[in-house]
Amino acid sequence: MNRLLTTFGLTALLLGVGGCDGGASDSESSDHADHGHVADAEPAKGPNNGRLLVDDDFGIELAIFETGVPPEFRVWMTDAGTPVPPEEVDLRVTLTRLGNVQDHIGFARQGDFLRGDTVVYEPHSFVVSIDAQYRGQVHSWSYDNLEGRTQIGPDIAAAFGLATELVGEATIKETVSVYGRIEPNREQQRIVSARYDGSIQSILVSEGDNVKAGQALATIESNESLNNYTLAAPINGIVTHRTANPGEQTSGRPLFTITDTSTVWAEFSVFPSDRARVREGAIVTLRTADTAPQQQGVIARLNTIAEPNQSVLARVVLDNSQGTLLPGSFVSATIEVAEHPVALAVKRTGLQSFRDFTVVYAQVGDTYEVRMLDLGRQDAEWIEVLGGIDAGVRYVTTNSYLVKADIEKSGASHDH
């Protein structure tokens, strides 16, 4: 999806989704209202900054408390405005999350309030159902407390290029970063000298010329026979060095260097802190300074002699049949030094920020909702998940920023 998609276009398309389903449930209707920017009235708040709920003269203040403790419910009760002792009320709260997952919360007295016995884990996005029994009467309430949630129909999701995968196992590849340069493959170079010393009559190629095996490079008159003979290229390649000019004597010296550039060497400096973990045969992913695609290779040779800066050179032989790797150019790379299978991982392309959390967006039907993640090890593709989402959950891996944009547009608040 082109990131130049305007906010106006995104809003218009998604508002169309929000108005299509006439048979939505109460919670879904609330979600659609948020999606269409129809603001609900701000709920009444109590002295503890909790939501006030009143039935006849009996009322409760329900708050999520998370100062110095994991998030938990705390509840204060009143009867006609007078505080009610906590032990006189039997309270139960059910949270119905996306996918019809239910959390049942019981309460016990602590001081002048009732304290929930279950952590209210993120996201705090659920339908809240409350039953309070007081003096033989049952008082019930239900309301939506939705955040980080939106609805996007399948046609719009396809138009936006949203792609999804299931949370599951992955292998995290540990790497070290190295830097180096492209060098000619010196095993594919040939130094060409005259077979018989003599006078150079003509030179037929210049430095930088491409030549084929058997192609004439020079004509030489033999000092012994005084006959001319042709000096030919031994391999296909480029003339990378020429020391011969017409009228000179060959004098047993090298006249040309022919280099086959269909393969090149990438030589990287491996420093002492990483030396013990780098092995021949390790996979190397190479990046050039331009926009050419990444290339992969393996370490063919790890030098046993230290350079003046105490690094050792690691050599990778790379295919250069397209001629995109220029000898002398600087490159960077990562070398794989270990693999760590993990039980849960998500793709880094799906990550977004939400409040103070790193999140992905879980998908259940047409509904998308944040999942706050506790993260571990990572590599270029995967990041380990230590908590916040379960195996088998479908989540957005591509263009997740569009889901984030729609959620931010809806302005759903974090109501405690």
N, C-alpha and C positions, 0 to 999 in steps of 0.2 A: 504494500500500500504506500502510495506516495505520501511522504510526510508533509507535502505542500497542501494536502487536503485542508480546506479552510474550516474553521470552527463553525461557521454558518452552515456549510454543507453537512458536516457531521451532525449538528444539532437538528437540522431539518429532517434528515433521514431517520434519525433515532426517535424523534418525536412521532414520526409516522408509525414506527413499531409500537410505541407506547399506546397508541389509540386504536389498535387493530382488534384486540381480543375483548369481546363483549362479555365473555363468560368467566372472568377472573374471579378467584376467591377474594375474601376480604383483604388478606395480606397482599395478594397480587395486585388488588385494586389500589392499595396504598402505595405499592411500588410503582405502579403506572402513574399515580398522582405525582410522586416525587419526580418521575421521569419527565412529566409534562410541566414541571415547575409550579404545580399547584401546591402552595405551602400550607401545611397543617398549622392550626393554632398552637402556639408554644404551650406545652403542658405546664400546669401549675406546679410550683416548687415549694418545698417545705423548708424549715430552718436548717436542715442538714443537707440542703441542695438535692434532695431526692424528689421523685415524682409523687404528687399528692393524688390519692384515689379515695373517693368518698361514696358511701352507700348509706342513705338516710343519715343518721347521726354518727355512724361508725366510719372512721377513716384510717388510712395507713399512709405512711411516707416510706417509699421503697427507693433505696439508693444503692448504687454500686460503690463500694469503698475499696480503695487500692493504695492507700498511703502506708508504705512500709510492709504491706502484705500482698499476696496475690489477690486479684479482684474477687470480691465476695459481696453478697447481698446483706444489707442491714436494714431493719424495719422498725419503725416507731409507730405506735397505735394511739388513737384518741377516740373518745366517746363524747360527742357534743363539745369538742374542743378540749376536753380534760384528758390528760395522759392516762393510758390504760396499762396496768402492770403486765409485762410480757408473758408471765406464766398463765394469764387468763385467756390467751389466744392460741389456737392451734392453726398454724399457717403452713401452706404448701404452695410452691411455685413451680410451674413447668415452663421450660423454654423450648420452643419448637423451632429448630434451625432449618436451613435450606436442606432439602432432601428428606424432610420429615424426621430428622434426628432429634430426639427429645432428651433433655436434661431435667431430672427431677430433683428438686432441692428441698430439703427439710431444714428446720430452724430450731435453735435452742437459745435459752435466755442468756444474755450477757449484759449485766448492768441494767440499764433502762430500755434496752432494745433486744430484738431477736436477731441472731447472727446465723447466716446461711452456712450449711455444712459442706458446700461444694464450690470449688473454684469456678468462677464465671470466665471461661477462657475466651480469648479473642478469636474471631471478631465478635463484638457485642452486637450481633445482628440476628434477631429472632423475634418470634411472636411470644409475648409474655402472658401466661395464664395464671391467675392467682385465686386461691380459695382460702378464706379466713373464717374459722368458726369461733364465734364469741357469744357467750350466754345463750347457747342453744340455737343461734341463727348462723347461717352460712352466707357470707358476702363474697361475691365473685366479680372479678374484673379480667379484661383481656385487652391488650393493645399491641401494636406493632412497634418494635424498636429496631429499625433497619438502618444499616450503614454499610458503605462499601459495596453496594449491590445495584445492579441494573438489569434490564431485560433487552435483549437484542435478538430479533427474529433470524431464522436461518438464512433468508435471502440477503438481509443486510450484512450478516456475519460473512457470507460468501463474498459479497461486494467489497467488504473491507479487507478481505484476505486473512481473516482470523483462522489460525491453525491451532489444533489442540493435540495433546498426547496424554497418556496415563502416567501418573506418578509411579515409579517403580525402581528396580535395581539399576545400577550403572557402575562403571569402573572409572574412578578418578585417577588421572594420570599425573604423577608428580614430575615436574620438569625443572630444569635450571636454564637460565638465559645466558646466551653467549653471543659474541660479536666476532666478525672476521671479514674476509674478503674473498672474492672469486679469483681463482688462479687458473692458468692453462693446465690442462692435464698433461703433465710432463712425460707420462708414459705413452702419450699419443703425439709426441713431437719427434721429428727427424731432422738431424743436422746433415746437410748435404755438402760434400767435398768433391773435388775433381778426382776421378779414378786415376788419371795420369796427369802429372803436372804439365802445365803448358801456358800458353798465352790466351787470355780471354778475348775472343773475337766479337761476341755480341751477348747482350743480356736481354732476355725476352719477357721478364716479369719485374714487377716492383713490389715493395712492401705493401701489404694490405690486399694483394691480389688473391682471389680464389683460384686454386689450381686442382687439376685432376691427376690421379696417379698415371705416370707415363708422359705427362705433358712436358714439353721442352722448357727448360729454365735458362740455358745458356749454350753457346757454341764455343768449344775450346780447341785450339790447335796444339796437338801433343808436341812436347819438346823433343821426343825421341823419333817419332815417325813423321812429324810435320804434317800429319793428317788431322783433319777436323773431326771432332766427335761431339755428340749432343749430350748434355747433362740433363737428366729427366727427374721429375718429381717422383719420390718413392711412394707417396700416399696422397689421398685427397686431403685438402686443407687450405690454410691461409699462409701466405708468405709473411711470417712475423718478424723475420730478420734477414737483411741482405748486406753482405760486406764486399760484394764483387762489382766491378765496373769494367767496361771494355778497355783493352790495352794493358790490363794488369796481369801479373803472373799469379797463378793459383797458389803456388808455394806451400802446398799441403795444408792450407788453412780452411776452416769452414767458410763456405760461400753463402749458403742460405739456411734458414730454419723454417721448416714447414710444420704447422700446428693443426691438428685435427680438432676443431672446436665443437664437434657433435657431442662431446662430453667435456665437462670442466670439473675442477676441484673447488669445493668450498672449504677453506681452512679457518677454523675457529680457535680462539684462545680459551683454554679451560684452566681456571685458576685453582690454586691449592685447596681452597675451601670446598670445591666441588669435585676435585680429581678422584677421590676414593669412590664416588658414586657413578662416575661415567665409565661406560664399558664399550668396547668394540661391538658393533651390531646394534647399538641403541638407535632408536628412531629419532630422526632430526626433522623438525619443521622449519623451513627457511623462509624468511621474509626479506624482500629487496626494498630499496628505497622508493622505487616507483610503484605503480599500481598493478604490476604483474601478479598473476595468481600465485599463492603459496605453493612451494614444492616440498616434497618429502623425500628423504633418503635415509641411509643408515651410516653410522660411523664405520668406515672401511679400515682406518688406521688411526691409532692413538700413539703419538710420538712418545718415546721413552727418554728424550733429552729435553731438558727445560730450556725455555727461551730466556733472554736477559731479564724479562720482567717476571720470571719464575712460573709463567704459565706453560702448558704443553699444548701442542697443536693437535686438534682432532680434524681428520680429513673425511669429507663426504664426496663421493663421486656422483655427479648430477647429469641427467640428460639435458642436453642443450641443442637438440636437433632443430628447435625453432629459433635459435640464436638470440634468445632474450636475456641470457646471463652473460654479461660482459666482463671478461677478465680485468681485474683492477678495481671493480666496483665493490663498495662496502655492503655488507649484509648482516642481519641479525638472525638468531634462531633460538629455538627451545629444544633441549635434549631431554627425552624421557628417561627418568632414572628409577622410577618405581610405579607400580600400579596398586590401587587400593579399591577392591570391590566394596560397595556400600549398599545397604538395604534400600535406602530411599534417596532419590536425587531428582532434581528438575533441571531443565535446560536454562542456561543463563539468559538466553534470548527472551524468556518469559518474565524476567524480574522487573518489578517496578517499585517505586516508593509510595507509601501510604502512611500519613502521619509520621511517626518515628520508626516505622517498620519497613522491612523489605518483604515484598509480597509477590504472590502470583494470583491469578484470577481463576478460581474453580468454576467449572461449568456444570450446571444441572439443568437439562432441557434448554430453555431459552434464557435462563437466569445465570448471571455471572456475579461472583462475589469474592471479595478479597480473602486470602488465607495468609495470615502473618506467619513468617517462617523463622525458625531457629536454625541457623546454617552452620555448616562445618567446612570440610575441605573442598577445594574447587580446582578446576582446570579451565582450559579455554572454552569447553563446551558445557560441562556439567558442574553443578554445585550440590554438595551433600545436604540433605535435610535431616535435622536432628529432632524436629518437632514442628507442629503447626498444620500439617496436612497428612492424610493417610494414603497408604498404597492403594492404587486403583482409582484414585480420584482423577477426573479429567480436568486439565488446566490449559490455559492459553499459552502457546509457545511463540506465536508469530503475531506481530502488530498488537501486542497487549497494551501499548500506549493509547490505542483508541478506546479500549474499555476503560482505562484510567480517565481519559478525557471525558467520557460520558458520565462516569460516576462523579467526577468533580463538578460537572455541569449541573447534576441533579441537586448538589448541595446538601446531601444527607449528613446530618450531624452525629456526633458521638455523644449520645444522651446518657448521662449517668444520673 
